[in-house]
Amino acid sequence: MTFEFVSAALDSRRQQNLFRQTRVVESSTGALVEVDGQHYLNFSSNDYLGQRQHMSVMQAWVEGIGQYGVGSGASPLVTGHTRAHQALQDYLAEHLEREKVMLFSSGFAANQAICQAFSKTNKVNILADKLMHASFIDAAMSSGLPFSRFLHNDVASLSARLSKVTGDCLIATEGVFSMDGDSAPLTTFSDLAKQSESWLMVDDAHGMGVLGKNGLGSAEALNLSQHDAPILMGTFGKAIGTAGAFIAGSADLIDYLTNFAKHYIYSTALPPAMSHATLASFQSLRDGHQQGKLLENITLFKQLFSSSRCNQYPVELLVSDTAIQPLLVNDPKTCLAMSEKLKQLGIWISAIRYPTVPKGQDRLRITLSASHKPEDIEALVDALDLAVAGVLE
Ligand SMILES: *Cc1c(COP(=O)(O)O)cnc(C)c1O
């Protein structure tokens, strides 16, 4: 028998309650999601601001189709880079006060591109937070560059590693962590980076849209200049509501990536109409309305949860002020059972298990959105009470 490892690997995943499969979403409107003919309140979306179905964003997409058609037709360096892409880049560069911006088809590709392009010509050391997203960790590991991880958000751990590094060094972290919802001490990290002449890279997939007065993320919220965070990565698939990603930085950095990042050079440019819609999404966030609604929901959830019966059981709500409110369950089987129970109660919260999170840190990753009404949040906490007690009693 050949390729026996395929079924063996699947069997092992099943035995450990770690097998995964995709599900078909029939419809998803506002905070509702329909799966297998059933409707659920969706607490597992990264559409934190409801921008996916914001009228002005959808309208811009349609308008863009009229102007450009549906696809870009080529990679950016051939004929795929349109006025719509340039306008989005210019908007981001201007408001983030960066010299240049470039677009990628996904955040995954952008993270891979950075590590791959740096591995090309020189020896850059990479120091990354232990909990960074798989798209970066995987890229750093396969780059062949010297790579180590520092303890999560730990200044002392980063300093210790920095002191051992010689030569160029990239410090990589996230603005808001995808699975924990907490934030990196970016200002302190940036000071450390500048002292050691390293470059700080911020992956702001979960800060984009949600933080900053124009929704431009952690860099805007904390006033991090290009000098403070020379590599800024953001994605559009989460709170911005579309898809794709960008990297912002010096003209030299962006020109370097444009010349050496294979994920950029050999991949079809984003659909221009979508870039047009992405720009409309950023513009619609400038009134702060959606961010305000999300904040109200976060406050309400934390307040209701603090007096919920869940606190009598061995589950732990991680400390987070963001849309991501993880409930640690610490065992994949229990976590799956709670997720199933919640489903019976009409609440959709995916069980996030190893290897997305470290072993033993399985969790219900609850995400809140501006699309939720206060009564949705009440229903969520009632259902959590029942599900946690039901599974653990
Ligand atoms: C989602 C995510 C990515 C990948 O972005 P996509 O555009 O979805 O490919 C990268 N980094 C972090 C932290 C993410 O959460």
The ligand as an SDF file (V2000), in Angstrom:
LIG
                    3D

 15 15  0  0  0  0  0  0  0  0999 V2000
   -6.6820   35.4950    9.7180 C   0  0  0  0  0  0  0  0  0  0  0  0
   -5.2700   35.8310   10.0450 C   0  0  0  0  0  0  0  0  0  0  0  0
   -4.2770   35.8340    9.0630 C   0  0  0  0  0  0  0  0  0  0  0  0
   -4.5480   35.3650    7.6660 C   0  0  0  0  0  0  0  0  0  0  0  0
   -5.2780   36.3050    6.9680 O   0  0  0  0  0  0  0  0  0  0  0  0
   -6.2090   35.8450    5.7340 P   0  0  0  0  0  0  0  0  0  0  0  0
   -6.4250   37.0880    4.9980 O   0  0  0  0  0  0  0  0  0  0  0  0
   -7.4290   35.2510    6.3470 O   0  0  0  0  0  0  0  0  0  0  0  0
   -5.4100   34.8290    4.9770 O   0  0  0  0  0  0  0  0  0  0  0  0
   -3.0080   36.2420    9.4250 C   0  0  0  0  0  0  0  0  0  0  0  0
   -2.7180   36.6100   10.6870 N   0  0  0  0  0  0  0  0  0  0  0  0
   -3.6430   36.5860   11.6600 C   0  0  0  0  0  0  0  0  0  0  0  0
   -3.2770   37.0020   13.0300 C   0  0  0  0  0  0  0  0  0  0  0  0
   -4.9480   36.1860   11.3710 C   0  0  0  0  0  0  0  0  0  0  0  0
   -5.8600   36.1310   12.3350 O   0  0  0  0  0  0  0  0  0  0  0  0
  1  2  1  0
  2  3  1  0
  2 14  2  0
  3  4  1  0
  3 10  2  0
  4  5  1  0
  5  6  1  0
  6  7  2  0
  6  8  1  0
  6  9  1  0
 10 11  1  0
 11 12  2  0
 12 13  1  0
 12 14  1  0
 14 15  1  0
M  END
$$$$
